[in-house]
Amino acid sequence: MTEDDGPEYRLEDQIGYKLRLANQRHVELFSRLMPEATPTQFAVLARLREVGPISQNHLGRLVGMDAATTKGVVDRLKSKGFVSSSRSETDLRRLQIALTEEGRRFADAAVSRAREISRATAANLTPRELERLNELLDKL
């Protein structure tokens, strides 16, 4: 290693590595405390709960997923009876996605569990540290 190479590369000091470990912990807690849905499925349900019926493309953008991933998640949620789809009345090329009654009940209950999961994920942080972490993650 030359002086120009900088400090030694250590995997455990890399942001991507740390984010992956934190995500693994969160996903493990999520699957244990909410086995009926994946974090991605929950994100779709929570967003639909928040905004109401919406086009599949817009829904994907609101939860940060590409079109193919959104379609797959919506299809799985439809098979669980949590969402329904219908053609838009104003643009027949668009699919409108909405919560079913069962989906609404599940999403309402799941939000409480999601709060527990978030608390458990951040259990080792003080409230100020968690606030700062969220601020820093928003900058990424």
N, CA, C and O atoms as CSV, one atom per row, in Angstrom:
chain,resi,resn,atom,element,x,y,z
A,1,MET,N,N,0.831,-1.175,0.000
A,1,MET,CA,C,0.000,0.000,0.000
A,1,MET,C,C,0.878,1.242,0.000
A,1,MET,O,O,1.836,1.319,0.770
A,2,THR,N,N,0.571,2.209,-0.845
A,2,THR,CA,C,1.332,3.450,-0.896
A,2,THR,C,C,0.640,4.501,-0.048
A,2,THR,O,O,-0.492,4.316,0.397
A,3,GLU,N,N,1.338,5.604,0.169
A,3,GLU,CA,C,0.746,6.695,0.946
A,3,GLU,C,C,-0.498,7.257,0.274
A,3,GLU,O,O,-1.415,7.728,0.948
A,4,ASP,N,N,-0.530,7.206,-1.070
A,4,ASP,CA,C,-1.666,7.746,-1.812
A,4,ASP,C,C,-2.924,6.907,-1.675
A,4,ASP,O,O,-4.022,7.383,-1.962
A,5,ASP,N,N,-2.774,5.666,-1.240
A,5,ASP,CA,C,-3.929,4.787,-1.106
A,5,ASP,C,C,-4.803,5.153,0.085
A,5,ASP,O,O,-5.939,4.687,0.171
A,6,GLY,N,N,-4.318,5.952,0.983
A,6,GLY,CA,C,-5.093,6.324,2.162
A,6,GLY,C,C,-5.082,5.210,3.188
A,6,GLY,O,O,-4.290,4.272,3.098
A,7,PRO,N,N,-5.970,5.323,4.166
A,7,PRO,CA,C,-6.004,4.294,5.212
A,7,PRO,C,C,-6.421,2.943,4.641
A,7,PRO,O,O,-7.031,2.851,3.575
A,8,GLU,N,N,-6.074,1.913,5.379
A,8,GLU,CA,C,-6.429,0.554,4.968
A,8,GLU,C,C,-7.950,0.427,4.829
A,8,GLU,O,O,-8.710,0.981,5.624
A,9,TYR,N,N,-8.370,-0.305,3.814
A,9,TYR,CA,C,-9.804,-0.539,3.597
A,9,TYR,C,C,-10.258,-1.599,4.578
A,9,TYR,O,O,-9.713,-2.702,4.611
A,10,ARG,N,N,-11.254,-1.264,5.374
A,10,ARG,CA,C,-11.829,-2.216,6.320
A,10,ARG,C,C,-13.315,-2.316,6.025
A,10,ARG,O,O,-14.045,-1.328,6.100
A,11,LEU,N,N,-13.744,-3.498,5.694
A,11,LEU,CA,C,-15.141,-3.719,5.336
A,11,LEU,C,C,-16.083,-3.217,6.417
A,11,LEU,O,O,-17.075,-2.553,6.117
A,12,GLU,N,N,-15.781,-3.526,7.667
A,12,GLU,CA,C,-16.688,-3.164,8.759
A,12,GLU,C,C,-16.807,-1.653,8.975
A,12,GLU,O,O,-17.659,-1.208,9.744
A,13,ASP,N,N,-15.971,-0.867,8.313
A,13,ASP,CA,C,-16.058,0.589,8.409
A,13,ASP,C,C,-16.829,1.212,7.248
A,13,ASP,O,O,-16.984,2.432,7.199
A,14,GLN,N,N,-17.309,0.404,6.324
A,14,GLN,CA,C,-17.960,0.925,5.115
A,14,GLN,C,C,-19.464,1.120,5.337
A,14,GLN,O,O,-20.128,0.287,5.954
A,15,ILE,N,N,-19.980,2.230,4.823
A,15,ILE,CA,C,-21.386,2.570,5.029
A,15,ILE,C,C,-22.319,1.501,4.465
A,15,ILE,O,O,-23.311,1.150,5.104
A,16,GLY,N,N,-22.018,0.985,3.289
A,16,GLY,CA,C,-22.882,-0.033,2.680
A,16,GLY,C,C,-22.968,-1.288,3.531
A,16,GLY,O,O,-24.037,-1.883,3.666
A,17,TYR,N,N,-21.860,-1.682,4.093
A,17,TYR,CA,C,-21.812,-2.853,4.961
A,17,TYR,C,C,-22.662,-2.617,6.206
A,17,TYR,O,O,-23.451,-3.477,6.599
A,18,LYS,N,N,-22.498,-1.454,6.818
A,18,LYS,CA,C,-23.264,-1.140,8.029
A,18,LYS,C,C,-24.759,-1.032,7.738
A,18,LYS,O,O,-25.585,-1.501,8.522
A,19,LEU,N,N,-25.104,-0.409,6.602
A,19,LEU,CA,C,-26.519,-0.321,6.226
A,19,LEU,C,C,-27.112,-1.706,5.996
A,19,LEU,O,O,-28.246,-1.974,6.393
A,20,ARG,N,N,-26.349,-2.584,5.357
A,20,ARG,CA,C,-26.839,-3.945,5.106
A,20,ARG,C,C,-27.068,-4.687,6.418
A,20,ARG,O,O,-28.083,-5.369,6.566
A,21,LEU,N,N,-26.153,-4.571,7.366
A,21,LEU,CA,C,-26.337,-5.238,8.662
A,21,LEU,C,C,-27.547,-4.685,9.409
A,21,LEU,O,O,-28.316,-5.441,10.004
A,22,ALA,N,N,-27.713,-3.362,9.375
A,22,ALA,CA,C,-28.874,-2.752,10.036
A,22,ALA,C,C,-30.161,-3.226,9.364
A,22,ALA,O,O,-31.141,-3.535,10.042
A,23,ASN,N,N,-30.156,-3.282,8.047
A,23,ASN,CA,C,-31.335,-3.746,7.314
A,23,ASN,C,C,-31.632,-5.210,7.629
A,23,ASN,O,O,-32.793,-5.586,7.791
A,24,GLN,N,N,-30.598,-6.031,7.716
A,24,GLN,CA,C,-30.816,-7.442,8.067
A,24,GLN,C,C,-31.484,-7.561,9.430
A,24,GLN,O,O,-32.398,-8.367,9.604
A,25,ARG,N,N,-31.042,-6.779,10.383
A,25,ARG,CA,C,-31.646,-6.808,11.724
A,25,ARG,C,C,-33.109,-6.382,11.645
A,25,ARG,O,O,-33.980,-7.017,12.240
A,26,HIS,N,N,-33.373,-5.314,10.915
A,26,HIS,CA,C,-34.739,-4.821,10.781
A,26,HIS,C,C,-35.629,-5.863,10.101
A,26,HIS,O,O,-36.741,-6.116,10.565
A,27,VAL,N,N,-35.162,-6.463,9.023
A,27,VAL,CA,C,-35.958,-7.455,8.292
A,27,VAL,C,C,-36.214,-8.684,9.158
A,27,VAL,O,O,-37.296,-9.269,9.095
A,28,GLU,N,N,-35.240,-9.079,9.959
A,28,GLU,CA,C,-35.435,-10.227,10.859
A,28,GLU,C,C,-36.517,-9.914,11.878
A,28,GLU,O,O,-37.389,-10.747,12.123
A,29,LEU,N,N,-36.480,-8.735,12.473
A,29,LEU,CA,C,-37.517,-8.319,13.420
A,29,LEU,C,C,-38.871,-8.239,12.722
A,29,LEU,O,O,-39.886,-8.669,13.269
A,30,PHE,N,N,-38.877,-7.694,11.524
A,30,PHE,CA,C,-40.113,-7.539,10.771
A,30,PHE,C,C,-40.742,-8.897,10.486
A,30,PHE,O,O,-41.943,-9.078,10.685
A,31,SER,N,N,-39.943,-9.849,10.023
A,31,SER,CA,C,-40.509,-11.159,9.680
A,31,SER,C,C,-40.994,-11.903,10.917
A,31,SER,O,O,-41.917,-12.712,10.828
A,32,ARG,N,N,-40.389,-11.640,12.058
A,32,ARG,CA,C,-40.829,-12.291,13.293
A,32,ARG,C,C,-42.107,-11.651,13.837
A,32,ARG,O,O,-43.000,-12.352,14.314
A,33,LEU,N,N,-42.193,-10.320,13.765
A,33,LEU,CA,C,-43.320,-9.610,14.370
A,33,LEU,C,C,-44.490,-9.361,13.413
A,33,LEU,O,O,-45.603,-9.066,13.846
A,34,MET,N,N,-44.224,-9.485,12.098
A,34,MET,CA,C,-45.295,-9.311,11.117
A,34,MET,C,C,-45.110,-10.347,9.990
A,34,MET,O,O,-44.777,-9.990,8.860
A,35,PRO,N,N,-45.328,-11.619,10.309
A,35,PRO,CA,C,-45.058,-12.669,9.317
A,35,PRO,C,C,-46.013,-12.667,8.131
A,35,PRO,O,O,-45.738,-13.320,7.124
A,36,GLU,N,N,-47.120,-11.950,8.225
A,36,GLU,CA,C,-48.118,-11.953,7.144
A,36,GLU,C,C,-47.698,-11.106,5.944
A,36,GLU,O,O,-48.279,-11.236,4.866
A,37,ALA,N,N,-46.707,-10.250,6.113
A,37,ALA,CA,C,-46.311,-9.356,5.019
A,37,ALA,C,C,-44.815,-9.078,5.091
A,37,ALA,O,O,-44.215,-9.077,6.166
A,38,THR,N,N,-44.234,-8.845,3.934
A,38,THR,CA,C,-42.836,-8.416,3.879
A,38,THR,C,C,-42.782,-6.906,4.123
A,38,THR,O,O,-43.810,-6.234,4.043
A,39,PRO,N,N,-41.605,-6.371,4.417
A,39,PRO,CA,C,-41.510,-4.916,4.564
A,39,PRO,C,C,-41.984,-4.171,3.312
A,39,PRO,O,O,-42.607,-3.115,3.422
A,40,THR,N,N,-41.698,-4.703,2.140
A,40,THR,CA,C,-42.126,-4.068,0.899
A,40,THR,C,C,-43.645,-4.112,0.755
A,40,THR,O,O,-44.261,-3.124,0.355
A,41,GLN,N,N,-44.243,-5.244,1.076
A,41,GLN,CA,C,-45.698,-5.346,1.029
A,41,GLN,C,C,-46.329,-4.389,2.031
A,41,GLN,O,O,-47.320,-3.725,1.724
A,42,PHE,N,N,-45.762,-4.318,3.216
A,42,PHE,CA,C,-46.292,-3.395,4.214
A,42,PHE,C,C,-46.197,-1.952,3.725
A,42,PHE,O,O,-47.123,-1.168,3.934
A,43,ALA,N,N,-45.094,-1.595,3.079
A,43,ALA,CA,C,-44.938,-0.222,2.572
A,43,ALA,C,C,-46.066,0.119,1.605
A,43,ALA,O,O,-46.609,1.223,1.657
A,44,VAL,N,N,-46.424,-0.807,0.729
A,44,VAL,CA,C,-47.518,-0.587,-0.214
A,44,VAL,C,C,-48.833,-0.425,0.540
A,44,VAL,O,O,-49.600,0.495,0.256
A,45,LEU,N,N,-49.099,-1.306,1.493
A,45,LEU,CA,C,-50.340,-1.222,2.264
A,45,LEU,C,C,-50.418,0.082,3.060
A,45,LEU,O,O,-51.464,0.730,3.101
A,46,ALA,N,N,-49.313,0.458,3.688
A,46,ALA,CA,C,-49.302,1.689,4.487
A,46,ALA,C,C,-49.529,2.910,3.607
A,46,ALA,O,O,-50.243,3.835,3.995
A,47,ARG,N,N,-48.921,2.917,2.419
A,47,ARG,CA,C,-49.101,4.063,1.526
A,47,ARG,C,C,-50.537,4.126,1.015
A,47,ARG,O,O,-51.118,5.209,0.944
A,48,LEU,N,N,-51.119,2.973,0.657
A,48,LEU,CA,C,-52.518,2.958,0.227
A,48,LEU,C,C,-53.438,3.417,1.360
A,48,LEU,O,O,-54.411,4.131,1.121
A,49,ARG,N,N,-53.135,3.016,2.565
A,49,ARG,CA,C,-53.904,3.442,3.740
A,49,ARG,C,C,-53.847,4.955,3.881
A,49,ARG,O,O,-54.825,5.593,4.271
A,50,GLU,N,N,-52.701,5.513,3.561
A,50,GLU,CA,C,-52.472,6.950,3.707
A,50,GLU,C,C,-53.129,7.762,2.584
A,50,GLU,O,O,-53.749,8.792,2.848
A,51,VAL,N,N,-52.996,7.301,1.328
A,51,VAL,CA,C,-53.432,8.133,0.196
A,51,VAL,C,C,-54.710,7.655,-0.478
A,51,VAL,O,O,-55.302,8.402,-1.257
A,52,GLY,N,N,-55.150,6.440,-0.201
A,52,GLY,CA,C,-56.340,5.917,-0.862
A,52,GLY,C,C,-56.003,5.340,-2.229
A,52,GLY,O,O,-54.830,5.193,-2.571
A,53,PRO,N,N,-57.030,5.011,-3.013
A,53,PRO,CA,C,-56.806,4.403,-4.331
A,53,PRO,C,C,-55.889,5.273,-5.192
A,53,PRO,O,O,-55.990,6.500,-5.203
A,54,ILE,N,N,-55.006,4.606,-5.903
A,54,ILE,CA,C,-53.987,5.318,-6.665
A,54,ILE,C,C,-53.534,4.446,-7.825
A,54,ILE,O,O,-53.678,3.225,-7.771
A,55,SER,N,N,-52.993,5.051,-8.866
A,55,SER,CA,C,-52.507,4.250,-9.989
A,55,SER,C,C,-51.315,3.415,-9.540
A,55,SER,O,O,-50.558,3.810,-8.653
A,56,GLN,N,N,-51.165,2.267,-10.161
A,56,GLN,CA,C,-50.072,1.364,-9.800
A,56,GLN,C,C,-48.721,2.039,-10.012
A,56,GLN,O,O,-47.817,1.873,-9.192
A,57,ASN,N,N,-48.567,2.797,-11.094
A,57,ASN,CA,C,-47.295,3.483,-11.354
A,57,ASN,C,C,-46.993,4.521,-10.281
A,57,ASN,O,O,-45.870,4.595,-9.781
A,58,HIS,N,N,-47.988,5.318,-9.930
A,58,HIS,CA,C,-47.780,6.339,-8.898
A,58,HIS,C,C,-47.488,5.681,-7.553
A,58,HIS,O,O,-46.630,6.152,-6.807
A,59,LEU,N,N,-48.185,4.612,-7.245
A,59,LEU,CA,C,-47.934,3.875,-6.009
A,59,LEU,C,C,-46.478,3.427,-5.947
A,59,LEU,O,O,-45.811,3.597,-4.926
A,60,GLY,N,N,-45.992,2.858,-7.036
A,60,GLY,CA,C,-44.596,2.422,-7.076
A,60,GLY,C,C,-43.635,3.560,-6.800
A,60,GLY,O,O,-42.675,3.401,-6.045
A,61,ARG,N,N,-43.891,4.708,-7.410
A,61,ARG,CA,C,-43.025,5.867,-7.173
A,61,ARG,C,C,-43.072,6.305,-5.709
A,61,ARG,O,O,-42.048,6.667,-5.130
A,62,LEU,N,N,-44.271,6.270,-5.114
A,62,LEU,CA,C,-44.416,6.717,-3.725
A,62,LEU,C,C,-43.727,5.797,-2.720
A,62,LEU,O,O,-43.393,6.226,-1.615
A,63,VAL,N,N,-43.512,4.539,-3.095
A,63,VAL,CA,C,-42.819,3.622,-2.180
A,63,VAL,C,C,-41.408,3.282,-2.662
A,63,VAL,O,O,-40.736,2.431,-2.079
A,64,GLY,N,N,-40.966,3.948,-3.726
A,64,GLY,CA,C,-39.586,3.794,-4.183
A,64,GLY,C,C,-39.295,2.474,-4.868
A,64,GLY,O,O,-38.226,1.895,-4.676
A,65,MET,N,N,-40.243,1.991,-5.672
A,65,MET,CA,C,-40.047,0.726,-6.385
A,65,MET,C,C,-40.213,0.929,-7.883
A,65,MET,O,O,-40.965,1.798,-8.324
A,66,ASP,N,N,-39.503,0.118,-8.659
A,66,ASP,CA,C,-39.687,0.157,-10.101
A,66,ASP,C,C,-40.997,-0.539,-10.469
A,66,ASP,O,O,-41.615,-1.207,-9.641
A,67,ALA,N,N,-41.403,-0.371,-11.716
A,67,ALA,CA,C,-42.704,-0.870,-12.165
A,67,ALA,C,C,-42.838,-2.383,-12.013
A,67,ALA,O,O,-43.879,-2.872,-11.576
A,68,ALA,N,N,-41.793,-3.125,-12.370
A,68,ALA,CA,C,-41.875,-4.586,-12.300
A,68,ALA,C,C,-42.015,-5.067,-10.852
A,68,ALA,O,O,-42.803,-5.969,-10.566
A,69,THR,N,N,-41.259,-4.468,-9.958
A,69,THR,CA,C,-41.348,-4.840,-8.540
A,69,THR,C,C,-42.722,-4.493,-7.987
A,69,THR,O,O,-43.321,-5.281,-7.255
A,70,THR,N,N,-43.220,-3.311,-8.339
A,70,THR,CA,C,-44.540,-2.892,-7.872
A,70,THR,C,C,-45.598,-3.876,-8.325
A,70,THR,O,O,-46.454,-4.275,-7.535
A,71,LYS,N,N,-45.551,-4.274,-9.589
A,71,LYS,CA,C,-46.530,-5.226,-10.114
A,71,LYS,C,C,-46.488,-6.531,-9.331
A,71,LYS,O,O,-47.535,-7.067,-8.971
A,72,GLY,N,N,-45.306,-7.044,-9.066
A,72,GLY,CA,C,-45.175,-8.287,-8.313
A,72,GLY,C,C,-45.725,-8.173,-6.906
A,72,GLY,O,O,-46.416,-9.074,-6.431
A,73,VAL,N,N,-45.422,-7.069,-6.235
A,73,VAL,CA,C,-45.916,-6.858,-4.872
A,73,VAL,C,C,-47.440,-6.746,-4.884
A,73,VAL,O,O,-48.113,-7.352,-4.050
A,74,VAL,N,N,-47.984,-5.976,-5.822
A,74,VAL,CA,C,-49.433,-5.820,-5.920
A,74,VAL,C,C,-50.085,-7.176,-6.205
A,74,VAL,O,O,-51.113,-7.500,-5.610
A,75,ASP,N,N,-49.511,-7.957,-7.090
A,75,ASP,CA,C,-50.068,-9.281,-7.393
A,75,ASP,C,C,-50.108,-10.165,-6.142
A,75,ASP,O,O,-51.093,-10.864,-5.907
A,76,ARG,N,N,-49.039,-10.134,-5.341
A,76,ARG,CA,C,-49.012,-10.945,-4.118
A,76,ARG,C,C,-50.041,-10.442,-3.106
A,76,ARG,O,O,-50.689,-11.240,-2.427
A,77,LEU,N,N,-50.189,-9.133,-3.006
A,77,LEU,CA,C,-51.181,-8.575,-2.088
A,77,LEU,C,C,-52.600,-8.872,-2.560
A,77,LEU,O,O,-53.493,-9.077,-1.737
A,78,LYS,N,N,-52.819,-8.899,-3.874
A,78,LYS,CA,C,-54.135,-9.281,-4.406
A,78,LYS,C,C,-54.437,-10.731,-4.047
A,78,LYS,O,O,-55.563,-11.054,-3.671
A,79,SER,N,N,-53.434,-11.610,-4.160
A,79,SER,CA,C,-53.676,-13.025,-3.846
A,79,SER,C,C,-53.970,-13.230,-2.361
A,79,SER,O,O,-54.606,-14.218,-1.993
A,80,LYS,N,N,-53.523,-12.324,-1.515
A,80,LYS,CA,C,-53.822,-12.382,-0.076
A,80,LYS,C,C,-55.162,-11.731,0.246
A,80,LYS,O,O,-55.645,-11.816,1.375
A,81,GLY,N,N,-55.756,-11.083,-0.746
A,81,GLY,CA,C,-57.032,-10.408,-0.534
A,81,GLY,C,C,-56.903,-9.027,0.087
A,81,GLY,O,O,-57.897,-8.475,0.560
A,82,PHE,N,N,-55.699,-8.451,0.099
A,82,PHE,CA,C,-55.471,-7.161,0.743
A,82,PHE,C,C,-55.707,-5.971,-0.179
A,82,PHE,O,O,-56.043,-4.886,0.294
A,83,VAL,N,N,-55.536,-6.155,-1.494
A,83,VAL,CA,C,-55.754,-5.060,-2.434
A,83,VAL,C,C,-56.571,-5.551,-3.622
A,83,VAL,O,O,-56.645,-6.747,-3.904
A,84,SER,N,N,-57.174,-4.599,-4.302
A,84,SER,CA,C,-57.881,-4.895,-5.547
A,84,SER,C,C,-57.359,-3.937,-6.604
A,84,SER,O,O,-56.788,-2.893,-6.289
A,85,SER,N,N,-57.562,-4.307,-7.860
A,85,SER,CA,C,-57.168,-3.423,-8.948
A,85,SER,C,C,-58.340,-3.283,-9.912
A,85,SER,O,O,-59.152,-4.193,-10.082
A,86,SER,N,N,-58.396,-2.122,-10.529
A,86,SER,CA,C,-59.432,-1.866,-11.528
A,86,SER,C,C,-58.868,-0.868,-12.532
A,86,SER,O,O,-57.922,-0.139,-12.233
A,87,ARG,N,N,-59.448,-0.844,-13.706
A,87,ARG,CA,C,-59.038,0.120,-14.727
A,87,ARG,C,C,-59.467,1.518,-14.299
A,87,ARG,O,O,-60.559,1.709,-13.764
A,88,SER,N,N,-58.609,2.475,-14.537
A,88,SER,CA,C,-58.930,3.869,-14.254
A,88,SER,C,C,-60.086,4.303,-15.138
A,88,SER,O,O,-60.141,3.940,-16.313
A,89,GLU,N,N,-60.997,5.066,-14.591
A,89,GLU,CA,C,-62.128,5.577,-15.368
A,89,GLU,C,C,-61.694,6.658,-16.351
A,89,GLU,O,O,-62.344,6.863,-17.375
A,90,THR,N,N,-60.608,7.343,-16.047
A,90,THR,CA,C,-60.151,8.435,-16.912
A,90,THR,C,C,-59.078,8.013,-17.911
A,90,THR,O,O,-58.901,8.667,-18.939
A,91,ASP,N,N,-58.355,6.919,-17.617
A,91,ASP,CA,C,-57.297,6.442,-18.511
A,91,ASP,C,C,-57.278,4.920,-18.435
A,91,ASP,O,O,-56.740,4.352,-17.485
A,92,LEU,N,N,-57.855,4.269,-19.417
A,92,LEU,CA,C,-58.005,2.808,-19.385
A,92,LEU,C,C,-56.675,2.059,-19.413
A,92,LEU,O,O,-56.644,0.850,-19.185
A,93,ARG,N,N,-55.588,2.758,-19.686
A,93,ARG,CA,C,-54.265,2.112,-19.657
A,93,ARG,C,C,-53.756,1.958,-18.223
A,93,ARG,O,O,-52.842,1.174,-17.967
A,94,ARG,N,N,-54.340,2.695,-17.302
A,94,ARG,CA,C,-53.864,2.696,-15.916
A,94,ARG,C,C,-54.676,1.759,-15.040
A,94,ARG,O,O,-55.893,1.636,-15.172
A,95,LEU,N,N,-53.951,1.101,-14.138
A,95,LEU,CA,C,-54.589,0.294,-13.101
A,95,LEU,C,C,-54.665,1.109,-11.821
A,95,LEU,O,O,-53.673,1.691,-11.383
A,96,GLN,N,N,-55.842,1.146,-11.232
A,96,GLN,CA,C,-56.034,1.779,-9.930
A,96,GLN,C,C,-55.934,0.681,-8.870
A,96,GLN,O,O,-56.584,-0.359,-8.983
A,97,ILE,N,N,-55.136,0.911,-7.864
A,97,ILE,CA,C,-54.950,-0.052,-6.780
A,97,ILE,C,C,-55.595,0.527,-5.524
A,97,ILE,O,O,-55.419,1.702,-5.201
A,98,ALA,N,N,-56.343,-0.318,-4.825
A,98,ALA,CA,C,-57.032,0.126,-3.605
A,98,ALA,C,C,-56.975,-0.984,-2.563
A,98,ALA,O,O,-56.863,-2.163,-2.899
A,99,LEU,N,N,-57.051,-0.598,-1.310
A,99,LEU,CA,C,-57.178,-1.574,-0.234
A,99,LEU,C,C,-58.573,-2.195,-0.273
A,99,LEU,O,O,-59.560,-1.510,-0.539
A,100,THR,N,N,-58.640,-3.477,-0.009
A,100,THR,CA,C,-59.925,-4.123,0.228
A,100,THR,C,C,-60.289,-3.878,1.687
A,100,THR,O,O,-59.478,-3.341,2.442
A,101,GLU,N,N,-61.476,-4.257,2.089
A,101,GLU,CA,C,-61.845,-4.131,3.503
A,101,GLU,C,C,-60.887,-4.938,4.376
A,101,GLU,O,O,-60.445,-4.474,5.427
A,102,GLU,N,N,-60.573,-6.149,3.927
A,102,GLU,CA,C,-59.614,-6.976,4.668
A,102,GLU,C,C,-58.247,-6.307,4.713
A,102,GLU,O,O,-57.578,-6.319,5.746
A,103,GLY,N,N,-57.835,-5.723,3.591
A,103,GLY,CA,C,-56.565,-5.013,3.530
A,103,GLY,C,C,-56.530,-3.817,4.448
A,103,GLY,O,O,-55.512,-3.553,5.089
A,104,ARG,N,N,-57.633,-3.088,4.521
A,104,ARG,CA,C,-57.724,-1.932,5.422
A,104,ARG,C,C,-57.597,-2.376,6.874
A,104,ARG,O,O,-56.861,-1.766,7.650
A,105,ARG,N,N,-58.314,-3.440,7.245
A,105,ARG,CA,C,-58.225,-3.950,8.623
A,105,ARG,C,C,-56.794,-4.385,8.936
A,105,ARG,O,O,-56.255,-4.060,9.995
A,106,PHE,N,N,-56.182,-5.126,8.001
A,106,PHE,CA,C,-54.809,-5.582,8.226
A,106,PHE,C,C,-53.861,-4.389,8.344
A,106,PHE,O,O,-53.042,-4.342,9.261
A,107,ALA,N,N,-53.962,-3.430,7.428
A,107,ALA,CA,C,-53.066,-2.269,7.434
A,107,ALA,C,C,-53.217,-1.465,8.722
A,107,ALA,O,O,-52.224,-1.022,9.299
A,108,ASP,N,N,-54.453,-1.276,9.174
A,108,ASP,CA,C,-54.674,-0.541,10.422
A,108,ASP,C,C,-53.964,-1.217,11.593
A,108,ASP,O,O,-53.303,-0.556,12.394
A,109,ALA,N,N,-54.106,-2.537,11.685
A,109,ALA,CA,C,-53.448,-3.271,12.777
A,109,ALA,C,C,-51.940,-3.329,12.574
A,109,ALA,O,O,-51.179,-3.275,13.540
A,110,ALA,N,N,-51.510,-3.437,11.332
A,110,ALA,CA,C,-50.084,-3.587,11.036
A,110,ALA,C,C,-49.292,-2.327,11.366
A,110,ALA,O,O,-48.111,-2.410,11.700
A,111,VAL,N,N,-49.921,-1.177,11.277
A,111,VAL,CA,C,-49.219,0.070,11.588
A,111,VAL,C,C,-48.722,0.054,13.035
A,111,VAL,O,O,-47.610,0.504,13.307
A,112,SER,N,N,-49.520,-0.452,13.950
A,112,SER,CA,C,-49.076,-0.548,15.350
A,112,SER,C,C,-47.883,-1.472,15.483
A,112,SER,O,O,-46.917,-1.166,16.182
A,113,ARG,N,N,-47.960,-2.608,14.803
A,113,ARG,CA,C,-46.824,-3.540,14.850
A,113,ARG,C,C,-45.595,-2.937,14.192
A,113,ARG,O,O,-44.475,-3.173,14.646
A,114,ALA,N,N,-45.785,-2.159,13.123
A,114,ALA,CA,C,-44.653,-1.522,12.446
A,114,ALA,C,C,-43.952,-0.529,13.375
A,114,ALA,O,O,-42.728,-0.399,13.348
A,115,ARG,N,N,-44.739,0.166,14.194
A,115,ARG,CA,C,-44.125,1.070,15.178
A,115,ARG,C,C,-43.269,0.282,16.171
A,115,ARG,O,O,-42.167,0.703,16.523
A,116,GLU,N,N,-43.787,-0.866,16.618
A,116,GLU,CA,C,-43.014,-1.729,17.525
A,116,GLU,C,C,-41.725,-2.188,16.858
A,116,GLU,O,O,-40.665,-2.194,17.485
A,117,ILE,N,N,-41.814,-2.570,15.596
A,117,ILE,CA,C,-40.649,-3.041,14.850
A,117,ILE,C,C,-39.615,-1.922,14.738
A,117,ILE,O,O,-38.422,-2.163,14.925
A,118,SER,N,N,-40.058,-0.710,14.437
A,118,SER,CA,C,-39.134,0.422,14.345
A,118,SER,C,C,-38.466,0.680,15.689
A,118,SER,O,O,-37.262,0.928,15.757
A,119,ARG,N,N,-39.264,0.620,16.764
A,119,ARG,CA,C,-38.681,0.816,18.106
A,119,ARG,C,C,-37.648,-0.263,18.415
A,119,ARG,O,O,-36.578,0.034,18.947
A,120,ALA,N,N,-37.962,-1.511,18.083
A,120,ALA,CA,C,-37.030,-2.607,18.351
A,120,ALA,C,C,-35.766,-2.469,17.509
A,120,ALA,O,O,-34.668,-2.749,17.988
A,121,THR,N,N,-35.914,-2.042,16.267
A,121,THR,CA,C,-34.748,-1.862,15.401
A,121,THR,C,C,-33.803,-0.820,15.981
A,121,THR,O,O,-32.585,-0.984,15.924
A,122,ALA,N,N,-34.353,0.240,16.533
A,122,ALA,CA,C,-33.550,1.358,17.037
A,122,ALA,C,C,-33.375,1.320,18.556
A,122,ALA,O,O,-33.047,2.338,19.166
A,123,ALA,N,N,-33.586,0.176,19.160
A,123,ALA,CA,C,-33.576,0.078,20.625
A,123,ALA,C,C,-32.280,0.553,21.265
A,123,ALA,O,O,-32.302,1.038,22.396
A,124,ASN,N,N,-31.169,0.429,20.583
A,124,ASN,CA,C,-29.884,0.823,21.164
A,124,ASN,C,C,-29.557,2.299,20.963
A,124,ASN,O,O,-28.476,2.751,21.341
A,125,LEU,N,N,-30.478,3.048,20.376
A,125,LEU,CA,C,-30.249,4.469,20.128
A,125,LEU,C,C,-31.070,5.322,21.085
A,125,LEU,O,O,-32.175,4.951,21.481
A,126,THR,N,N,-30.511,6.465,21.447
A,126,THR,CA,C,-31.294,7.434,22.216
A,126,THR,C,C,-32.271,8.110,21.249
A,126,THR,O,O,-32.088,8.037,20.034
A,127,PRO,N,N,-33.301,8.763,21.778
A,127,PRO,CA,C,-34.211,9.495,20.881
A,127,PRO,C,C,-33.474,10.503,19.993
A,127,PRO,O,O,-33.790,10.629,18.810
A,128,ARG,N,N,-32.505,11.214,20.551
A,128,ARG,CA,C,-31.741,12.196,19.759
A,128,ARG,C,C,-30.911,11.485,18.690
A,128,ARG,O,O,-30.837,11.960,17.557
A,129,GLU,N,N,-30.289,10.361,19.028
A,129,GLU,CA,C,-29.509,9.618,18.030
A,129,GLU,C,C,-30.397,9.123,16.891
A,129,GLU,O,O,-30.011,9.181,15.723
A,130,LEU,N,N,-31.587,8.636,17.236
A,130,LEU,CA,C,-32.508,8.164,16.211
A,130,LEU,C,C,-32.949,9.315,15.306
A,130,LEU,O,O,-33.019,9.162,14.087
A,131,GLU,N,N,-33.243,10.456,15.904
A,131,GLU,CA,C,-33.623,11.624,15.109
A,131,GLU,C,C,-32.490,12.002,14.155
A,131,GLU,O,O,-32.732,12.270,12.978
A,132,ARG,N,N,-31.283,12.024,14.647
A,132,ARG,CA,C,-30.122,12.382,13.823
A,132,ARG,C,C,-29.890,11.341,12.728
A,132,ARG,O,O,-29.601,11.699,11.586
A,133,LEU,N,N,-30.013,10.068,13.065
A,133,LEU,CA,C,-29.848,9.013,12.064
A,133,LEU,C,C,-30.859,9.197,10.935
A,133,LEU,O,O,-30.501,9.120,9.760
A,134,ASN,N,N,-32.108,9.439,11.285
A,134,ASN,CA,C,-33.135,9.655,10.262
A,134,ASN,C,C,-32.820,10.874,9.398
A,134,ASN,O,O,-33.019,10.845,8.183
A,135,GLU,N,N,-32.335,11.934,10.016
A,135,GLU,CA,C,-31.956,13.123,9.250
A,135,GLU,C,C,-30.823,12.798,8.272
A,135,GLU,O,O,-30.852,13.223,7.117
A,136,LEU,N,N,-29.834,12.049,8.740
A,136,LEU,CA,C,-28.694,11.689,7.885
A,136,LEU,C,C,-29.120,10.750,6.754
A,136,LEU,O,O,-28.677,10.900,5.615
A,137,LEU,N,N,-29.974,9.790,7.072
A,137,LEU,CA,C,-30.457,8.863,6.029
A,137,LEU,C,C,-31.255,9.610,4.975
A,137,LEU,O,O,-31.187,9.270,3.793
A,138,ASP,N,N,-32.013,10.629,5.387
A,138,ASP,CA,C,-32.773,11.432,4.421
A,138,ASP,C,C,-31.833,12.129,3.441
A,138,ASP,O,O,-32.213,12.383,2.298
A,139,LYS,N,N,-30.627,12.436,3.870
A,139,LYS,CA,C,-29.672,13.113,2.992
A,139,LYS,C,C,-29.072,12.174,1.956
A,139,LYS,O,O,-28.547,12.621,0.936
A,140,LEU,N,N,-29.147,10.878,2.215
A,140,LEU,CA,C,-28.612,9.913,1.249
A,140,LEU,C,C,-29.576,9.765,0.104
A,140,LEU,O,O,-29.320,8.999,-0.824
